[in-house]
Amino acid sequence: MTDDTDLRIIRELQGEMPLSPDPYGELACKAGCTVEELLLRLTRMRTDGSLKRIGAILRHRNSGFNANGLLVCVLAEEKIEEAGLTLAGYPEVSHCYRRLAYRDWPYNLYAMIHGHSESEVLQIVNRFVREQAVEIYDTLFSTEELKKSSFSL
């Protein structure tokens, strides 16, 4: 059951996480509880499904990554998992996931690759497709960074 302390914790999590040696300590203080209680509550919320995850949002362009390319590939079903794990292991990849293919959009493996230039992103793409013998693929580059936000209480 969600109570006032849970709601304070959720509201604090929806803002900026403190950049400090003890971010959960600061969060607990703002929410009016101890760190131990905060962690127990977060664990309970995660277990009961009221909290999906706590994640960072990277503002790529502010970080100097001006080129962001979405690699889309067509792979045989039996190769997707291994290729996806390989691709997800690249430090330049922030997202890597499988999607259903459709007749007019056949791609089933996607990855967001970040670099300082489009040519840097394409070097990473070329390395991956060569190593994995990918024949059908494309790279879609972002032209602008859209507002990143989520639902807030």
Residue, then its C-alpha position, 0 to 999 in steps of 0.5 A: m500500500t502506497d503511503d505519504t512516505d512512498l509518494r515523497i520518495i516517488r516525487e524525489l525520484q522523478g527529479e534530478m538524482p543528487l550528484s554526490p557520494d551518497p545520493y540515496g542518503e540525500l534522497a532519504c533525507k528529503a523524503g523524511c526517512t532513513v536510507e535503510e527504510l528508503l531501500l526497503r521501500l524501493t525494493r518493495m515498490r520494485t517487487d510489487g510493480s509500482l516502480k519499474r526502474i531507476g535510470a539515468i537519462l544521458r543528454h547526448r549532445n550536452s555530453g559531446f556525442n553529436a551523432n546518434g545513429l539507430l542501427v537496424c538489422v535483419l538477422a536470422e532468428e537463431k543469430i539475434e540473441e548472440a549478435g544482440l549481446t555482442l552489440a550491447g557490449y559495445p561502449e558506444v551502444s546505449h540501447c539494443y533490442r529485438r523487435l518484430a519484423y514486418r513485410d514492409w519493415p523487415y528489421n528485427l535487431y535495433a541499436m542506438i549508437h553514439g559518437h562524436s561524428e556520423s563517420e565515427v558511428l558508421q565505423i562502429v556499424n561497419r565493424f559490427v556488420r562485418e563481424q556478424a556477416v549482416e547483409i541487410y541493415d541501415t543506419l538512421f541518424s537523429t537530426e535533433e534531440l527531443k525532450k526526454s521526460s516521463f510521467s510525474l505525480 
